Amino acid sequence: MTVVGVPGTECLFGGICSGGSICIDVLCLCVDGEREFEGQCVEKSVYDSRIKESESFQDDKLEQLPAIGLAGHPCGQGGVCRPSTKCIEGTCKCRQGYNPSFGECVRDLNVPRHIPRAFIPNHRSILRFPS
């Protein structure tokens, strides 16, 4: 039996999520700047307009923040972000040399990196192993 998770609920590793969300670290999460609204991932502009509509009926309704913020997304409750990110001005930002992608921080491939000689093809290593 396969259990399908809606945005904001648990999913098992490799689990199936609905509403346009994907399974990241056992949670069904919206990505690419989308927000969860009534079990669906929607664009921020759609989310904002729907929140305004619902606020006209409930003036005291507050935007609910996720428990943990993803890279490039709003910080979670109490400024909590994923371990690879830091909450800066309300957004979970990646450290230098990394960019947000689907809620994760990925290495910026345009940043030059030092490659140790031991990993250069056809390079003789000074390491000797006993035979």
N, C-alpha and C positions, 0 to 999 in steps of 0.2 A: 504494500500500500504506500503510495507516494503522498506526502503531505505538502501542500502548496502554501507558502507563506505570503502574506500581504505586506506592503511596505511598513517597516517599523517593528515587525515581529521576527521571531527566531526562525532560522532555517538550518538544516543540518549541512555539514560540509558537502558542497556540490549540490545542495538542495535547490528545489525549484521555487521561484518566487513569481508573484503575479503583479499586475498593476504597473508593469514597466520597471519593476525593481529587480536588482540582482543580489545574489547571496555573497556578502563580504563579511568575513569573520563571524559567521553564524547569525548574521542579521540580514534581513531583506531591506536593502537601502536603495534610495533613488540616487542617481548620479548625474553628472554633466549639468549641475546647477538646478536640477529639478527638485521640487518639494513634494512631500506627501500631502495629499488632501483627500479625505474620505476614501482611503484605500487605493488611491491611484497616484502615480508620479505625474506631476504636471509642471509645465514651464513656470518660472518664477513670476512672469507677468500674469499668467492665468491664476496662479496661486494668490497673488496680491489682490486681483480683482474679486476672486471668490471670498477671500477673507473680508474685504470691504463690504461685500454683499451680506455676509453673515453677521458682520458687526452692526449693520443697520438693524438687525433683529436682536442682537445681544451686544450691547455697548461695552459690557465688561469682559468680553472674550479676549484673551491674550494669545499671541502666537506661541505655540509650543515648540520648544527647541528639542533637538534629538539629545539622547543621553551622551553620545560621543560624536563630536564633529569630524567630518571627513575632510581630506585635503581639498582646499578650494571652496569649501562650504562654510556656512556659519558655525561658530564654535558651539559645542554642546552646552548643556546645563552647567552653570558654574564655570564656564570657560574651558571645559574639558574637550581635548582633541585627541586624535589617534596618536600613538607614541612617536610616529615619524614626523609629526607636525607640532606647531606651536600656535596658540591663540594670540593673534595680533590684530587689534582694531576690530574685533568681532568675527574674524575669519581665520580658519585653520590654514596656516601657511607652511609650505615645505621649507627645509633648510636650503642654504645656498647650494647651487649646482643640481637641484632637483626641481621638478615641475609636477603640478597635480594632474592626474589622469585617472578617471573613473574612481575618484575618492582616495587614491593612493598617491604616494610620492614616487616618481620614477626619475632616474638619473638623466640629466640634460646631456644628450649625446654631443652637443656642440662645445662642451667644456673640455679642454685638453686634459688628459690624464697621463700620469707616469705609469709606464708598463715595466715591471721588473724584468731584468734580463732573463731570468729563469723561464719566463713565459714567452720570450721572443722565439719564433720558429727558427730552427737550424742554428741556434746559438749554443755554444758549448758552455755548460755549467761547470763551475769550479767545485761543485758538490760531487763527491765520489762515494759510491756505495760499495761495501765489501761484497765480493762475489762468493 
